[in-house]
Amino acid sequence: MFVTGRPHIEPEVEKWLSGRVTAMRITPRRHDIINYLHTRLGEDTRPGAMDSSLKKDILKKIPEDVSEM
């Protein structure tokens, strides 16, 4: 069985699976997040709705916040 979730649910999963759990932490790389955001922003159906300043803020703030999760 493969289960994904935040680290705080690990004890609950271990309880239900009687300790037969192998945990593997996976964290995204900043570069991957930025590439994903560039792709999604490029697919915007209303490109004129966002100026370069907002795009710059998105590309700065989201990768910072994701790295803390």
N, C-alpha and C positions, 0 to 999 in steps of 0.2 A: 504494500500500500504506500502511496506517495501522498503526503500531506504538506501543504504550504501554509505559512502563517507567520505572525510576529513571534519573537522569542518568548514573550510572556505566556504563550499557550503551550509551550513545551511540557511543563509539568502536568498539565491536564491530559495531554496526549499520552505521556508516559503512564499516567494513572490508568487510563482505559486500555492500554496495550501491555500492561503488566511489566513495564520497564524494558520491553523488547523494542527499543527505539534507537535509531542512529540519527543524530541530528547533523545537518550540514548547513552551515551559514553561507548564504549567497548574497553578495552585495554588488550592485551595479557600479561600473566604472564611470567616472564623471564624463569621459569622452563619449561613451555610449549614450548617456542621457542627453548630452548636447546634440549628438547626431539624430537621435529620435525626435527631439524638439524641432530641429531644423526641418526634418521631413514633414512633421505634422503642420508646422507653420507654413510650409510651402504648399500644403494641400488646402489652405484656408479658402473657403468659398467666397469670402468677402475680404480680399487682401487690402482694400483701401480703408478698412475699419481699424487697422493697426498702423501706427507710425513707427519709425525706426527706434524711437526712444522706448516705447512699450516692448517691442521685440527684444531689444537689448536687456531690459529689465527681466523679462521672462527667461532669457538664456543665462542670466546671472543668478537669479533668485532660486529657480526651481532646482537646478543641480546642487546648490548649497543645502537646500532643505531636504532633498532626497538623501544626501550623504549622511544626514543625521538620523535617518530612520533605521 
